[in-house]
Amino acid sequence: MKNLKKLVLFSFLGSFLCNIAKADFDTYSIKTPENNVGFEVYTCVESTGICTSRATAGISSWNAGTSYVDKENNLIIHGLYANGDSRWYKYDANSDNLSEIDDWKDDYGISLEKKLIRTDSNGVTSVGENSLKLKETSSEQQLWGTNSIGEIVPINITNGSKLLINGRDVEQSINNVGALSAALTGLPTVPTETTLSCGLGTGTHGGDFAFSGGCASKVNDKLSINYAASMTIPGQDYAGDFEDKFSARAGFVWKLGKSIKPTQISLNESKNLKIEDKDLKMQNDELLARLEKLEKLTLTLKLTPDSEVISLSK
């Protein structure tokens, strides 16, 4: 092996595929020391080019072509003794520890790791076995999910993660729309018995709340207008701008066709009718009494001789 330093960079996809506790570097680097014996492990920050020495091993040499990064983002190094025998090493970034391990690959001439990220001839990029599918077109970026046999499956955002679109929480936005609409339904649309009526309301959906206010005005017997607005409760995270937390409506009611007067009467009219009914009853009683006297008088006249003079008085 020449005195030139051998540098191998093992890049990985990052948190999308794996979870590294120490997320303070981007790549692993391995180089041969100045004495050409063994290897030295570094972690490097790609944006700055700063590399930090982590561990060394004094084995005769190492094989860059068969070293790799495993699924847990541990660096696996294929070391070689002078007689050609293999010795495998694992550097764990979480514990900052380099240790010797056994590797089944020694039993085979070559081993090729299955790609977790692949792109087919149609330009569809698959991530993982139960694949997340990505396809870029001239007008959009498509995204969907499939299982291991290619069937379409839902994409479920779980464990408390929020799906944001332009900084807005999608689930919360849906709940806010329901709360804003519910709050508006509690307000008047047509005034009754007055020319103007106003009100306040509230609504809830999915645990989110909104409040509202609005009025309805009667322009004439046929035309009424109404206007109202609602707003979500302040203090929500990822709720968007002001216009995303606000809802409003306006409309008019125009009565068509022939107007039908209501048959209902007011309380005062009812009292007046009761008084008039009482007066009519008294008058009726008086008339009945007078009629009874007239009947008695008629009967008396029939029984009295014509020559007698009858004096009548009330």
NUDREN-857977 format. One line per 5 residues: number of its first residue (from 0); for each residue x, y, z of N, C-alpha, C. Coordinates in nm, 2 decimals, m for minus. Atoms other than C-alpha are relative to their C-alpha. Layout:
BEGIN
NUM	X,Y,Z,X,Y,Z,X,Y,Z | ... .
END
This chain:
BEGIN
0	0.09,m0.12,0.00,0.00,0.00,0.00,0.09,0.12,0.00 | m0.08,m0.12,0.02,0.14,0.34,m0.10,m0.02,0.09,0.12 | 0.00,m0.09,m0.12,0.22,0.62,0.15,m0.12,0.10,m0.01 | 0.11,m0.09,0.01,m0.07,0.82,0.01,m0.11,m0.04,0.09 | 0.11,0.03,m0.09,m0.36,0.84,0.25,m0.11,m0.05,m0.08 .
5	0.12,0.05,0.06,m0.65,0.63,0.16,m0.12,0.05,0.07 | 0.12,m0.06,m0.06,m0.98,0.81,0.22,m0.13,m0.06,m0.06 | 0.13,0.06,0.04,m1.32,0.64,0.20,m0.11,0.07,0.07 | 0.12,m0.06,m0.07,m1.64,0.83,0.27,m0.12,m0.08,m0.02 | 0.13,0.08,0.00,m1.95,0.64,0.36,m0.11,0.09,0.04 .
10	0.11,m0.09,m0.02,m2.25,0.86,0.31,m0.13,m0.08,0.03 | 0.12,0.07,m0.03,m2.59,0.77,0.44,m0.12,0.10,m0.01 | 0.12,m0.08,0.03,m2.95,0.90,0.39,m0.04,0.09,0.12 | 0.03,m0.08,m0.11,m2.98,1.04,0.74,m0.13,m0.05,0.07 | 0.11,0.04,m0.09,m3.28,1.05,0.97,m0.12,m0.06,m0.08 .
15	0.11,0.05,0.07,m3.52,0.95,0.69,0.00,m0.15,0.00 | m0.01,0.15,m0.01,m3.39,0.59,0.70,0.04,m0.05,0.13 | m0.06,0.04,m0.12,m3.20,0.57,1.02,m0.01,0.10,0.11 | 0.01,m0.10,m0.11,m3.18,0.73,1.36,0.13,m0.01,0.08 | m0.13,0.00,m0.07,m2.84,0.83,1.49,m0.01,0.10,0.12 .
20	0.01,m0.08,m0.12,m2.82,0.96,1.84,0.09,0.12,m0.01 | m0.09,m0.11,0.01,m2.52,1.17,1.77,m0.01,0.06,m0.14 | 0.02,m0.05,0.14,m2.63,1.37,1.47,0.08,0.13,m0.02 | m0.09,m0.12,0.01,m2.32,1.60,1.48,0.10,m0.02,m0.11 | m0.09,0.02,0.12,m2.16,1.46,1.16,m0.08,m0.05,m0.11 .
25	0.07,0.04,0.12,m2.25,1.37,0.81,0.05,m0.13,m0.06 | m0.07,0.12,0.06,m2.00,1.10,0.70,0.10,m0.06,0.09 | m0.12,0.07,m0.06,m1.76,0.84,0.82,0.12,0.01,m0.10 | m0.12,0.00,0.09,m1.40,0.86,0.69,0.10,m0.09,0.07 | m0.10,0.09,m0.04,m1.13,0.60,0.71,0.13,0.03,m0.07 .
30	m0.12,m0.02,0.07,m0.77,0.65,0.64,0.11,m0.08,0.06 | m0.12,0.08,m0.05,m0.44,0.46,0.67,0.10,0.10,0.07 | m0.09,m0.08,m0.06,m0.20,0.61,0.92,0.13,0.02,m0.08 | m0.13,m0.02,0.07,0.15,0.74,0.82,0.09,m0.12,m0.01 | m0.09,0.12,0.00,0.31,0.41,0.91,m0.06,m0.11,m0.08 .
35	0.06,0.10,0.09,0.08,0.22,0.67,m0.05,m0.12,0.08 | 0.04,0.11,m0.07,m0.04,0.00,0.95,m0.14,0.03,0.06 | 0.13,m0.01,m0.05,m0.41,m0.05,1.04,m0.08,0.12,m0.06 | 0.09,m0.11,0.05,m0.67,0.23,1.00,m0.04,0.09,0.11 | 0.05,m0.09,m0.10,m0.81,0.53,1.17,m0.14,0.05,m0.04 .
40	0.14,m0.04,0.03,m1.18,0.62,1.19,m0.02,0.15,0.04 | 0.03,m0.14,m0.02,m1.30,0.98,1.16,m0.15,0.02,m0.02 | 0.14,m0.05,0.03,m1.65,1.15,1.17,0.02,0.14,m0.05 | m0.02,m0.13,0.07,m1.68,1.45,0.94,m0.13,0.07,m0.02 | 0.11,m0.09,0.03,m1.91,1.74,0.89,0.02,0.05,m0.14 .
45	m0.02,m0.03,0.14,m1.95,1.78,0.52,0.00,0.15,m0.03 | 0.01,m0.14,0.03,m2.05,2.15,0.52,0.13,0.08,0.04 | m0.12,m0.08,m0.05,m1.73,2.26,0.71,0.13,m0.07,m0.04 | m0.12,0.07,0.03,m1.49,1.98,0.61,0.08,m0.04,0.12 | m0.08,0.03,m0.13,m1.39,1.93,0.98,m0.03,m0.14,0.03 .
50	0.01,0.14,m0.04,m1.32,1.57,1.07,0.07,m0.02,0.14 | m0.05,0.03,m0.13,m1.27,1.43,1.42,0.04,m0.14,0.01 | m0.05,0.13,m0.02,m1.06,1.13,1.50,m0.08,m0.07,0.11 | 0.08,0.07,m0.10,m1.26,0.86,1.68,0.06,m0.12,0.05 | m0.06,0.13,m0.04,m1.07,0.53,1.69,0.10,m0.05,m0.10 .
55	m0.11,0.06,0.08,m0.77,0.34,1.56,0.01,m0.15,0.02 | m0.02,0.15,m0.02,m0.69,m0.03,1.50,0.14,m0.03,m0.06 | m0.14,0.03,0.04,m0.34,m0.18,1.46,0.01,m0.12,m0.09 | 0.00,0.12,0.09,m0.43,m0.46,1.21,0.08,0.04,m0.12 | m0.09,m0.03,0.11,m0.21,m0.49,0.91,m0.05,0.10,m0.11 .
60	0.06,m0.09,0.11,m0.45,m0.33,0.65,m0.15,m0.02,0.01 | 0.14,0.00,0.01,m0.81,m0.29,0.56,m0.05,0.01,m0.14 | 0.05,0.01,0.13,m1.03,m0.34,0.26,m0.12,0.10,m0.02 | 0.10,m0.10,0.02,m1.22,m0.03,0.14,m0.13,m0.05,m0.07 | 0.11,0.05,0.09,m1.44,m0.22,m0.11,m0.10,m0.08,0.07 .
65	0.10,0.08,m0.08,m1.60,m0.45,0.15,m0.04,0.06,0.13 | 0.05,m0.07,m0.12,m1.64,m0.21,0.43,m0.13,0.08,m0.03 | 0.13,m0.05,0.03,m1.98,m0.06,0.47,m0.07,0.06,0.13 | 0.08,m0.05,m0.11,m2.24,0.12,0.69,m0.12,m0.09,0.01 | 0.11,0.09,m0.02,m2.50,m0.11,0.84,m0.13,0.07,0.02 .
70	0.14,m0.06,m0.01,m2.88,m0.05,0.89,m0.01,0.09,0.12 | 0.00,m0.08,m0.12,m2.81,0.10,1.24,0.10,0.11,m0.01 | m0.09,m0.11,0.02,m2.56,0.34,1.09,0.13,m0.02,0.08 | m0.13,0.03,m0.06,m2.27,0.16,1.25,0.10,m0.02,m0.12 | m0.11,0.02,0.11,m1.94,0.16,1.04,0.06,m0.13,0.02 .
75	m0.06,0.13,0.00,m1.83,m0.19,0.96,0.12,0.00,m0.09 | m0.13,m0.01,0.07,m1.46,m0.21,0.86,0.05,m0.14,m0.02 | m0.06,0.13,0.03,m1.31,m0.51,0.69,0.15,0.01,0.01 | m0.15,0.00,m0.02,m0.96,m0.55,0.84,0.06,m0.13,m0.05 | m0.08,0.11,0.06,m0.69,m0.78,0.70,0.13,m0.02,0.08 .
80	m0.13,0.03,m0.05,m0.40,m0.96,0.86,0.10,m0.02,m0.11 | m0.10,0.02,0.10,m0.07,m1.00,0.69,m0.01,m0.12,m0.09 | 0.02,0.13,0.08,m0.16,m1.36,0.59,m0.12,0.00,m0.08 | 0.12,0.00,0.08,m0.48,m1.25,0.43,m0.13,m0.03,0.07 | 0.12,0.03,m0.08,m0.72,m1.35,0.71,m0.07,0.13,0.03 .
85	0.09,m0.12,m0.02,m1.01,m1.12,0.78,m0.03,0.02,0.15 | 0.04,m0.04,m0.14,m1.10,m0.94,1.10,m0.10,0.12,m0.02 | 0.10,m0.11,0.01,m1.42,m0.73,1.11,m0.01,0.08,0.12 | 0.01,m0.10,m0.11,m1.46,m0.42,1.32,m0.13,0.08,m0.02 | 0.11,m0.08,0.00,m1.76,m0.22,1.42,0.02,0.13,0.08 .
90	m0.01,m0.13,m0.07,m1.75,0.15,1.51,m0.15,0.05,0.03 | 0.14,m0.04,m0.04,m2.07,0.25,1.70,0.01,0.15,0.04 | m0.01,m0.14,m0.03,m2.11,0.63,1.69,m0.07,0.04,0.13 | 0.07,m0.04,m0.12,m2.36,0.63,1.97,0.08,m0.02,0.13 | m0.08,0.02,m0.12,m2.12,0.48,2.22,0.15,0.04,m0.02 .
95	m0.14,m0.04,0.04,m1.80,0.60,2.04,0.09,m0.11,0.03 | m0.08,0.12,m0.04,m1.66,0.25,2.06,0.03,m0.08,m0.13 | m0.05,0.09,0.11,m1.46,0.04,1.81,0.02,m0.14,0.06 | m0.01,0.14,m0.05,m1.49,m0.34,1.86,0.01,m0.10,m0.11 | m0.01,0.10,0.10,m1.41,m0.66,1.68,m0.13,m0.08,0.00 .
100	0.13,0.07,0.01,m1.71,m0.86,1.55,0.03,m0.12,m0.10 | 0.00,0.10,0.09,m1.77,m1.18,1.36,m0.10,0.04,m0.12 | 0.08,m0.04,0.11,m1.92,m1.14,1.01,m0.02,m0.12,m0.09 | 0.04,0.11,0.09,m2.10,m1.40,0.80,0.06,0.01,m0.14 | m0.05,m0.02,0.14,m1.96,m1.25,0.48,0.13,m0.07,m0.02 .
105	m0.13,0.07,0.02,m1.63,m1.43,0.54,m0.03,m0.14,m0.07 | 0.03,0.13,0.05,m1.81,m1.75,0.43,m0.03,0.00,m0.15 | 0.04,m0.02,0.14,m1.89,m1.61,0.08,0.11,0.08,m0.07 | m0.09,m0.08,0.08,m1.68,m1.48,m0.20,m0.03,0.14,m0.01 | 0.05,m0.14,0.01,m1.89,m1.17,m0.24,m0.14,0.01,0.05 .
110	0.14,m0.03,m0.05,m2.20,m1.02,m0.08,m0.04,0.14,m0.04 | 0.06,m0.13,0.05,m2.41,m0.74,m0.23,m0.12,0.03,0.08 | 0.11,m0.04,m0.08,m2.64,m0.55,m0.01,m0.12,0.05,m0.08 | 0.12,m0.05,0.07,m3.00,m0.50,m0.13,m0.02,0.14,0.02 | 0.02,m0.15,m0.01,m3.07,m0.14,m0.21,m0.13,0.03,0.06 .
115	0.12,m0.04,m0.06,m3.33,0.02,0.01,m0.06,0.12,m0.08 | 0.05,m0.11,0.08,m3.35,0.32,m0.23,0.03,m0.04,m0.14 | m0.02,0.04,0.13,m3.40,0.24,m0.59,m0.10,0.07,m0.10 | 0.08,m0.07,0.10,m3.54,0.39,m0.91,m0.02,m0.09,m0.12 | 0.02,0.09,0.11,m3.71,0.19,m1.18,0.00,0.08,m0.14 .
120	m0.01,m0.06,0.14,m3.73,0.26,m1.56,m0.11,0.11,m0.02 | 0.11,m0.10,0.01,m4.05,0.47,m1.51,0.03,0.12,0.08 | m0.04,m0.11,m0.08,m3.87,0.71,m1.29,m0.06,0.01,0.14 | 0.06,0.01,m0.13,m4.04,0.59,m0.97,0.11,m0.04,0.10 | m0.10,0.03,m0.10,m3.81,0.60,m0.67,m0.07,m0.06,0.12 .
125	0.06,0.08,m0.12,m3.89,0.34,m0.39,0.10,0.01,0.11 | m0.08,m0.01,m0.12,m3.77,0.38,m0.04,m0.05,m0.11,0.10 | 0.04,0.11,m0.09,m3.78,0.06,0.18,m0.06,m0.11,m0.06 | 0.07,0.12,0.05,m3.93,m0.28,0.14,m0.15,0.03,m0.02 | 0.14,m0.05,0.01,m4.29,m0.16,0.22,0.02,0.15,m0.05 .
130	m0.06,m0.12,0.05,m4.21,0.13,m0.01,m0.08,0.12,0.00 | 0.05,m0.13,0.02,m4.27,0.49,0.00,0.04,0.04,m0.15 | m0.02,m0.03,0.14,m4.30,0.59,m0.37,0.01,0.15,m0.03 | m0.02,m0.14,0.04,m4.18,0.91,m0.52,0.02,0.01,m0.15 | m0.01,m0.02,0.15,m4.22,1.03,m0.88,m0.01,0.15,m0.03 .
135	0.00,m0.14,0.04,m4.13,1.36,m1.03,m0.05,0.02,m0.14 | 0.04,m0.03,0.14,m4.32,1.49,m1.33,0.03,0.15,m0.03 | m0.02,m0.13,0.04,m4.31,1.81,m1.52,m0.08,0.11,0.07 | 0.09,m0.10,m0.07,m4.58,1.97,m1.31,m0.02,m0.03,0.15 | 0.02,0.03,m0.14,m4.58,1.79,m0.97,0.09,m0.11,0.05 .
140	m0.08,0.11,m0.07,m4.41,1.56,m0.72,m0.10,m0.09,0.06 | 0.10,0.10,m0.04,m4.62,1.25,m0.67,0.06,m0.08,0.12 | m0.04,0.08,m0.12,m4.61,1.05,m0.34,m0.11,m0.10,0.03 | 0.09,0.10,m0.05,m4.78,0.72,m0.24,0.07,m0.11,0.06 | m0.06,0.11,m0.07,m4.72,0.41,m0.05,m0.05,m0.14,m0.05 .
145	0.04,0.13,0.04,m4.72,0.04,m0.13,0.06,m0.10,0.10 | m0.05,0.11,m0.08,m4.67,m0.29,0.06,0.11,m0.08,m0.07 | m0.11,0.08,0.07,m4.41,m0.56,m0.02,m0.04,m0.07,m0.12 | 0.05,0.06,0.12,m4.63,m0.70,m0.29,m0.06,0.10,m0.10 | 0.04,m0.11,0.10,m4.70,m0.37,m0.46,m0.14,0.06,0.01 .
150	0.13,m0.06,m0.02,m5.05,m0.30,m0.32,0.00,0.14,0.06 | 0.00,m0.14,m0.06,m5.14,0.06,m0.25,m0.05,m0.01,0.14 | 0.03,m0.01,m0.14,m5.15,0.13,0.12,0.00,0.14,0.05 | 0.01,m0.14,m0.05,m5.23,0.44,0.33,0.14,0.04,0.06 | m0.11,m0.06,m0.07,m4.96,0.67,0.45,m0.05,0.07,0.13 .
155	0.06,m0.04,m0.13,m5.02,0.72,0.82,0.11,0.08,0.08 | m0.09,m0.08,m0.08,m4.85,1.01,1.01,m0.04,m0.03,0.15 | 0.03,0.05,m0.14,m4.83,0.87,1.37,0.10,0.06,0.10 | m0.09,m0.02,m0.12,m4.66,0.90,1.71,0.01,0.15,0.03 | 0.00,m0.14,m0.04,m4.76,1.27,1.75,0.06,0.09,m0.10 .
160	m0.05,m0.09,0.11,m4.60,1.40,1.43,m0.11,0.07,m0.07 | 0.10,m0.08,0.07,m4.79,1.67,1.25,0.04,0.01,m0.15 | m0.01,m0.02,0.14,m4.84,1.69,0.88,m0.03,0.15,m0.03 | 0.02,m0.15,0.02,m4.78,2.06,0.78,0.00,0.02,m0.15 | 0.00,m0.05,0.13,m4.86,2.22,0.45,0.01,0.15,0.00 .
165	m0.03,m0.15,m0.01,m4.71,2.57,0.41,0.00,0.05,0.14 | m0.01,m0.04,m0.14,m4.65,2.57,0.78,m0.13,m0.02,0.08 | 0.12,0.02,m0.07,m5.01,2.48,0.87,m0.03,m0.15,0.03 | 0.04,0.13,m0.05,m5.12,2.17,1.07,m0.12,m0.04,m0.07 | 0.11,0.04,0.08,m5.35,1.98,0.83,m0.12,m0.04,0.09 .
170	0.11,0.05,m0.08,m5.55,1.80,1.10,m0.07,0.12,0.08 | 0.05,m0.11,m0.08,m5.59,2.12,1.31,m0.08,0.09,m0.09 | 0.08,m0.08,0.09,m5.70,2.31,1.00,m0.14,m0.05,m0.03 | 0.13,0.07,0.03,m5.98,2.06,0.93,m0.09,0.03,0.12 | 0.08,m0.02,m0.12,m6.09,2.09,1.29,m0.05,0.15,0.01 .
175	0.03,m0.15,0.00,m6.08,2.48,1.27,m0.11,0.03,m0.09 | 0.11,m0.03,0.10,m6.30,2.48,0.96,m0.13,m0.04,0.06 | 0.12,0.05,m0.06,m6.56,2.27,1.14,m0.05,0.09,0.12 | 0.04,m0.09,m0.11,m6.55,2.50,1.45,m0.04,0.13,m0.05 | 0.04,m0.13,0.05,m6.57,2.82,1.25,m0.14,m0.01,m0.06 .
180	0.13,0.01,0.06,m6.87,2.69,1.05,m0.11,m0.02,0.11 | 0.09,0.03,m0.11,m7.04,2.56,1.37,m0.04,0.13,0.07 | 0.03,m0.12,m0.07,m7.00,2.90,1.53,m0.09,0.10,m0.08 | 0.09,m0.08,0.08,m7.16,3.08,1.24,m0.14,m0.04,m0.01 | 0.14,0.04,0.01,m7.47,2.87,1.24,m0.08,0.05,0.12 .
185	0.08,m0.05,m0.11,m7.57,3.01,1.58,m0.04,0.14,m0.01 | 0.03,m0.14,0.01,m7.62,3.36,1.45,m0.13,0.02,m0.09 | 0.13,m0.03,0.08,m7.95,3.52,1.31,0.03,0.03,m0.14 | m0.01,m0.04,0.14,m8.01,3.54,0.94,m0.12,0.08,m0.04 | 0.12,m0.08,0.03,m8.36,3.70,0.94,m0.06,0.05,0.13 .
190	0.06,m0.06,m0.12,m8.49,3.94,1.21,m0.15,m0.03,0.01 | 0.14,0.01,m0.02,m8.83,3.88,1.36,m0.05,0.10,0.09 | 0.07,m0.09,m0.08,m9.06,4.14,1.50,0.08,0.13,0.03 | m0.08,m0.12,m0.01,m8.78,4.40,1.48,0.07,0.02,m0.13 | m0.07,m0.02,0.13,m8.58,4.56,1.20,0.15,m0.04,0.01 .
195	m0.14,0.03,m0.02,m8.24,4.46,1.35,0.01,m0.10,0.11 | m0.03,0.09,m0.11,m8.12,4.16,1.55,0.14,m0.05,m0.01 | m0.15,0.03,0.00,m7.76,4.07,1.65,0.01,m0.12,0.10 | m0.02,0.11,m0.09,m7.61,3.77,1.83,0.15,m0.04,0.01 | m0.14,0.06,m0.02,m7.29,3.59,1.96,m0.02,m0.15,0.00 .
200	0.00,0.14,0.00,m7.21,3.23,1.91,0.13,m0.07,0.02 | m0.13,0.07,m0.02,m6.95,2.96,1.96,m0.02,m0.14,m0.07 | 0.01,0.14,0.06,m6.87,2.62,1.80,0.13,m0.07,0.02 | m0.12,0.09,m0.03,m6.63,2.33,1.84,m0.01,m0.12,m0.10 | m0.02,0.12,0.09,m6.50,2.05,1.62,0.14,m0.06,0.03 .
205	m0.13,0.07,m0.02,m6.23,1.79,1.70,0.08,0.06,0.12 | m0.07,m0.06,m0.12,m6.14,1.97,2.03,0.04,0.14,m0.02 | m0.04,m0.14,0.03,m6.08,2.31,1.86,m0.13,0.09,0.01 | 0.11,m0.09,m0.02,m6.31,2.61,1.94,0.01,0.12,m0.08 | 0.01,m0.13,0.06,m6.43,2.92,1.77,m0.11,0.08,0.05 .
210	0.11,m0.09,m0.04,m6.65,3.22,1.85,m0.04,0.09,m0.11 | 0.05,m0.08,0.11,m6.86,3.44,1.63,m0.09,0.11,0.05 | 0.09,m0.11,m0.03,m7.07,3.75,1.61,m0.06,0.05,m0.13 | 0.06,m0.04,0.13,m7.31,3.89,1.35,m0.14,0.06,0.02 | 0.13,m0.07,m0.01,m7.64,4.08,1.28,m0.08,m0.03,m0.13 .
215	0.09,0.01,0.12,m7.94,4.05,1.05,m0.09,0.13,0.00 | 0.08,m0.12,0.01,m8.13,4.36,0.93,m0.11,m0.01,m0.10 | 0.11,0.01,0.09,m8.47,4.39,0.78,m0.02,0.13,m0.07 | 0.01,m0.12,0.08,m8.47,4.64,0.50,m0.14,0.04,m0.03 | 0.14,m0.03,0.01,m8.84,4.61,0.42,m0.07,m0.14,0.01 .
220	0.07,0.13,m0.02,m9.11,4.34,0.42,0.05,m0.12,m0.08 | m0.04,0.10,0.09,m8.95,4.15,0.14,0.15,m0.03,0.01 | m0.15,0.02,0.01,m8.57,4.20,0.18,0.06,0.02,0.14 | m0.08,0.00,m0.13,m8.34,4.12,0.48,0.14,m0.03,m0.04 | m0.14,0.03,0.02,m7.96,4.12,0.49,0.06,m0.05,0.13 .
225	m0.07,0.05,m0.12,m7.72,3.94,0.73,0.15,m0.01,m0.03 | m0.15,0.00,0.01,m7.35,3.95,0.80,0.06,m0.05,0.13 | m0.06,0.06,m0.12,m7.13,3.76,1.05,0.14,m0.04,m0.03 | m0.14,0.05,0.01,m6.77,3.65,1.12,0.03,m0.09,0.12 | m0.05,0.08,m0.11,m6.60,3.39,1.33,0.15,m0.01,0.00 .
230	m0.15,0.00,m0.02,m6.25,3.34,1.47,0.03,m0.11,0.09 | m0.04,0.11,m0.09,m6.06,3.05,1.63,0.06,0.06,0.12 | m0.06,m0.04,m0.12,m5.93,3.07,1.98,0.15,0.03,m0.02 | m0.14,m0.03,0.02,m5.58,3.24,1.98,0.09,m0.10,0.08 | m0.10,0.08,m0.07,m5.27,3.05,2.08,0.03,m0.14,m0.06 .
235	m0.02,0.13,0.06,m5.28,2.75,1.84,0.14,0.00,m0.07 | m0.12,0.02,0.07,m4.95,2.62,1.70,m0.03,m0.04,m0.14 | 0.01,0.04,0.14,m4.91,2.59,1.32,m0.13,0.02,m0.06 | 0.13,m0.04,0.05,m5.24,2.76,1.26,0.00,0.08,m0.12 | m0.01,m0.09,0.12,m5.11,2.98,0.98,m0.02,0.15,0.03 .
240	0.02,m0.15,m0.01,m5.17,3.35,0.92,m0.14,0.03,0.05 | 0.13,m0.05,m0.06,m5.47,3.56,1.04,m0.11,m0.05,m0.09 | 0.11,0.03,0.09,m5.68,3.48,0.73,m0.03,m0.15,0.01 | 0.03,0.15,m0.02,m5.64,3.10,0.81,m0.08,m0.02,0.13 | 0.07,0.01,m0.12,m5.80,3.16,1.15,m0.13,0.07,0.01 .
245	0.12,m0.09,0.00,m6.09,3.38,1.04,m0.09,m0.05,m0.11 | 0.10,0.03,0.10,m6.41,3.31,0.85,m0.12,0.10,0.01 | 0.11,m0.10,0.01,m6.70,3.54,0.74,m0.10,m0.04,m0.10 | 0.11,0.02,0.10,m7.03,3.53,0.56,m0.08,0.12,m0.01 | 0.10,m0.11,0.02,m7.28,3.78,0.42,m0.10,m0.05,m0.10 .
250	0.10,0.05,0.09,m7.61,3.72,0.25,m0.13,0.08,0.01 | 0.12,m0.07,m0.01,m7.96,3.84,0.19,m0.12,m0.10,m0.02 | 0.12,0.08,0.02,m8.31,3.69,0.20,m0.11,0.09,m0.07 | 0.10,m0.07,0.08,m8.56,3.81,m0.06,m0.12,m0.08,m0.02 | 0.12,0.07,0.00,m8.91,3.70,m0.02,m0.07,0.02,m0.14 .
255	0.06,m0.01,0.13,m9.08,3.62,m0.35,m0.15,m0.05,0.01 | 0.14,0.04,0.00,m9.45,3.57,m0.44,m0.08,0.10,0.09 | 0.10,m0.08,m0.08,m9.76,3.71,m0.26,0.03,m0.01,0.15 | m0.03,0.00,m0.15,m9.71,3.81,0.10,m0.13,m0.05,0.07 | 0.10,0.06,m0.08,m9.92,3.61,0.34,0.01,0.05,0.15 .
260	m0.01,m0.05,m0.13,m10.00,3.79,0.66,m0.02,m0.11,0.11 | 0.01,0.10,m0.11,m9.95,3.59,0.98,m0.13,0.01,0.07 | 0.12,0.01,m0.07,m10.25,3.47,1.17,0.02,0.02,0.15 | m0.02,m0.01,m0.14,m10.09,3.51,1.51,m0.03,0.14,0.04 | 0.03,m0.13,m0.05,m10.20,3.80,1.73,0.09,0.02,0.12 .
265	m0.09,m0.04,m0.11,m10.00,3.99,1.99,m0.07,m0.01,0.13 | 0.05,0.01,m0.13,m10.04,3.98,2.36,m0.10,0.11,0.03 | 0.09,m0.11,m0.02,m10.21,4.32,2.37,m0.13,m0.02,m0.07 | 0.12,0.03,0.08,m10.45,4.22,2.10,m0.08,m0.11,0.07 | 0.07,0.11,m0.07,m10.54,3.91,2.30,m0.07,0.05,0.12 .
270	0.06,m0.06,m0.12,m10.61,4.11,2.61,m0.12,0.08,m0.04 | 0.11,m0.08,0.05,m10.83,4.35,2.41,m0.12,m0.09,m0.04 | 0.10,0.09,0.04,m11.02,4.06,2.26,m0.08,m0.06,0.12 | 0.06,0.05,m0.12,m11.08,3.92,2.61,m0.10,0.10,0.06 | 0.08,m0.10,m0.06,m11.22,4.25,2.73,m0.13,0.02,m0.09 .
275	0.11,m0.02,0.09,m11.44,4.29,2.42,m0.10,m0.12,0.02 | 0.09,0.12,m0.01,m11.57,3.93,2.47,m0.08,0.01,0.13 | 0.07,m0.02,m0.13,m11.66,4.01,2.84,m0.11,0.10,m0.02 | 0.11,m0.10,0.02,m11.85,4.32,2.73,m0.11,m0.06,m0.08 | 0.11,0.06,0.08,m12.04,4.13,2.47,m0.08,m0.10,0.08 .
280	0.07,0.10,m0.09,m12.13,3.86,2.73,m0.10,0.08,0.09 | 0.09,m0.08,m0.09,m12.27,4.13,2.96,m0.12,0.06,m0.08 | 0.11,m0.05,0.08,m12.47,4.29,2.68,m0.09,m0.11,m0.04 | 0.09,0.11,0.04,m12.60,3.95,2.58,m0.09,m0.04,0.12 | 0.08,0.03,m0.12,m12.71,3.88,2.94,m0.11,0.10,0.02 .
285	0.10,m0.10,m0.01,m12.89,4.21,2.95,m0.12,m0.02,m0.10 | 0.10,0.02,0.10,m13.07,4.14,2.63,m0.09,m0.12,0.03 | 0.08,0.11,m0.04,m13.17,3.80,2.75,m0.10,0.03,0.12 | 0.08,m0.04,m0.11,m13.31,3.95,3.07,m0.12,0.08,m0.05 | 0.11,m0.08,0.06,m13.52,4.20,2.87,m0.09,m0.08,m0.08 .
290	0.09,0.09,0.08,m13.64,3.93,2.64,m0.09,m0.08,0.09 | 0.08,0.08,m0.09,m13.75,3.73,2.93,m0.12,0.08,0.06 | 0.10,m0.09,m0.05,m13.95,4.03,3.07,m0.11,0.02,m0.11 | 0.10,m0.02,0.11,m14.11,4.08,2.72,m0.09,m0.13,m0.01 | 0.08,0.12,0.01,m14.22,3.72,2.72,m0.10,m0.01,0.11 .
295	0.10,0.00,m0.11,m14.38,3.75,3.06,m0.11,0.10,m0.03 | 0.10,m0.10,0.03,m14.56,4.07,2.95,m0.10,m0.05,m0.11 | 0.09,0.05,0.10,m14.69,3.90,2.64,m0.10,m0.10,0.06 | 0.09,0.10,m0.07,m14.83,3.61,2.85,m0.10,0.07,0.08 | 0.10,m0.08,m0.09,m15.00,3.86,3.09,m0.11,0.06,m0.09 .
300	0.09,m0.06,0.09,m15.16,4.04,2.80,m0.11,m0.10,m0.05 | 0.09,0.11,0.05,m15.31,3.72,2.67,m0.10,m0.04,0.10 | 0.08,0.04,m0.11,m15.46,3.64,3.01,m0.09,0.11,0.05 | 0.08,m0.12,m0.06,m15.61,3.99,3.10,m0.10,0.04,m0.10 | 0.11,m0.05,0.09,m15.95,4.11,2.96,0.04,0.13,m0.06 .
305	m0.03,m0.12,0.07,m15.94,4.39,2.71,m0.04,0.12,0.07 | 0.05,m0.12,m0.06,m16.14,4.62,2.93,0.09,0.05,0.11 | m0.08,m0.04,m0.11,m15.88,4.62,3.20,0.12,0.08,m0.05 | m0.12,m0.08,0.04,m15.60,4.88,3.19,0.11,m0.06,0.08 | m0.12,0.06,m0.07,m15.27,4.73,3.27,0.11,0.11,0.00 .
310	m0.11,m0.09,m0.01,m14.99,4.95,3.40,0.13,m0.08,0.02 | m0.13,0.07,0.01,m14.65,4.83,3.33,0.12,0.09,0.04 | m0.13,m0.07,m0.03,m14.32,4.94,3.47,0.11,m0.09,0.00 | m0.12,0.09,0.00,m13.98,4.81,3.46,0.03,m0.05,0.14 .
END
